[in-house]
Amino acid sequence: MSTQLSITPVDDQAHRRLAGQNRIRLIGICFTAAFLALAGQLAHLTLFPKPDDTAVRPVVEDRLPRPDIVDRNGVLLATDVAVASIFADPSKIIDIDEAVELLTATMPDVNATELRRKLTTAKRFAWIKRQVSPEERDAVYNLGIPGVSYVNERRRVYPQGRLGAHVTGYVDLDNKGIAGIEQYLDNQGAIYTASLAEPTEHRSEPAQLSVDIRVQAAMIEEISNAIIQFGAIAGGGIVMNVKTGEILSLVSLPDFNPNQEKKNFTRDQQNRMTSGVYELGSVIKAVTFAMALDYGTATLESRFDARFPLVIGSARISDFHAQRRVLTLPEVFTNSSNIGTARMALEVGTERHQAFLRRVGLFDRLQTELPESAKPLLPRRWSKLATATAAFGHGFAVQPLQGAAVVAGLINGGHLITPTLLRRNEQEALAMSTAIVKPETSATLRYLFRLNATEGSASKADVVGYRVGGKTGTAEKVVNGRYSKERRLASFIGAFPMDDPQYLVLVMLDEPKATKDTYGFATAGWNAVPTAGKIIERIAPMLGVEPVFTPDDLEKLAKLEAKEKSKKD
C-alpha cells in the first residue's frame, strides 16, 4: 500500500509568505550596512579630513643632517640652515599659462620659457626653484596654485666664507659633498655619519678639524699682500704641527666663496697645495742632505768641489750664486749650491737615492682627508743625470703638502707622519709614524736649517726670539715643454723654534716679480722668505710659542726700535 505526499494550498501560501519576509529582512540588513558604512566614512572624513591633493602644502624632509664643521677651537666653519624648495606636479596644474604668469611674477629670476617647458611634460614632478627665501616660500604658498608645493630642505652655509674654502670644500644643491672635507664626510659613508650622530635627538655632533681659523686668517692676509707686492699670479701656504701632523692652516690663492650659488670655479681656484704638483727647487735639497748624512756618505766636515760647473754628458750643472771654490757641507746648504748637492747625491748612488726617496714617500701619492690629491711626477728614466738634477729639485715635482710633510719628518726626530686635517694628539701620531732617518741625522739637519736663517738665504725669516730655520727654493717653470728663465716658482719651508721644532711653515709664490726693494731679484729669499717671517711673527703668539731672547736678540731688538723711531722722526 503506497503513501502519497500532497501539499495543500495553505502550506504553499505560508512558504511564499516566509520567503518574502526573509527577502525583506535581507534587503533591510543590506541597506542598514550600507548606511552604517556611509555614516562611518562621513564621520571619519569629518573628524580626520583628508588633505586636498591640489592644495599647496609643505613636504618635510626627514633625514639626518650633515654634521657641522668647526675648527680646533670650536669656531663654526660649515652648518645647515632650513630652507624651502618649490616644486610642481604638472598633471595637477589646471591653467599652465596662469601658473607661469603668477610664479614668474613672484620669482622674477625664474625663466618663463623653461618653467613652461617643465609644466607641460608628462612627468609627475618638476623643480621650479631650489632653496628659496622664506619670503618667496610664503608668497608661493599664498598663490594657492593647484599642484604647486614646496619641500623643506637644508642649505649648507659657510659662516667664514673664503677663509677656509679649500679645506671645508662645498656641497651641491642636494647637500652632497663634492670637494674638501665635505666630500670626505660623504665618502666615509653611513658608519662615519652614525658615529657622529645622536639618533634619539636626530642630530649630528660637529666634525672638528685641526685648522685654527686665526692662523688661517693671518696666512691669507700675508700671502695676499705678498701676491700684490711681488706681482705674483698665485700663492699658497701651510702651517703644520711637526709632532702631530695636524694642519693648522692651508691656503691657496686665488680662492673662492663656497656660499656662491653657482659653483663654476676656474682652474686657477683649485687647491694648489694638494691637487697640483710643482718643482719645489732647492727645498728638495733638504732631502738630499738628510739622505747623505743618514747613509754616512757625508758629514758636516765633508767638502765638495764647486769651482766649475758639473758636466754630465751634454748637460752642465751650475750654481745661481757661484762661489767657484771648494765648499764645506754647511756652505753647500747655505749657498744652495746645485753643484755640491748633485755631487752629494752621486756619491750616494742612483739606486740608494731612489730607495731613500721611496722611504720618505716621495714616490707615492700623499693621501689625506682632502680628496684632491696629485701624484708626484718623477723622471721617466732614472739615469746618472736624473740623480744629479733630482737632488736639487729639478725634473722632480710633488704636491706642496707632501714636500712639507717630508721636511717635517726630517726635522722632528726622523718620524714621517701623514698630515691630517682632523684633531690628533702626539701619542696617536707617533704610533702611526714611520722612522725615516736616525735622530742624529735629524739633529744635524735642524742645525743646518737654523744656520741658513742666521747666515744664509733664509735670513729674512729669522724673527727675533723664535729661532727660525728653513730652506729656500726657486725653480724655473716649464712653459711649452721648456724651462723658462722669466717664470719662477719661489718657495720656502721653515720651522720654529729650531732647537725643538713645533710648527712648520711653507710659503709658495707663483711667478713673483722683481721690485725696487728686492734690487732686481725675484728669488725666494727676497719674497717667499720675508713673507714667511711676517707670518711667523703673527702666528707664534697665537700658538703659544714663547720667544727666548739671547743677548744678540736683545741687541737686534734695540736696533729695530731705533730704526723705527728714526722713521717716525
Secondary structure, DSSP 8 states (H G I E B T S, - for coil): --------HHHHHHHHHHHHHHHHHHHHHHHHHHHHHHHHHHHHHHHS----TTS--EEE--S-----EE-TT--EEEEEEEEEEEEE-GGG-S-HHHHHHHHHHHSTTS-HHHHHHHHTSS-S-EEEEEEE-HHHHHHHHHH--TTEEEEEEEEEE-TTGGGGHHHH-EE-TTS-EEEHHHHHHHHTHHHHHHHHEETTTTEE--EEBS--HHHHHHHHHHHHHHHHHHT-SEEEEEEEETTT-BEEEEEEES---TTSSS----GGGS-TTTS--B--GGGGHHHHHHHHHHHTS--TT-EEE-SS-EEETTEEE--TT---SEEEHHHHHHTT-HHHHHHHHHHH-HHHHHHHHHHTTTTS----S-S-----B--SS--HHHHHHHTTTTT-BB-HHHHHHHHHHHHTTSEE---BSB---HHHHHHH-EE-S-HHHHHHHHHHHHHHHHHSTTGGG--TTS--EEEEEEEEEEETTEEEEEEEEEEEEEEE-TTS--EEEEEEEES----TTTTT--SGGGTHHHHHHHHHHHHHHHTT------HHHHHHHHHHHHHHHHHH-
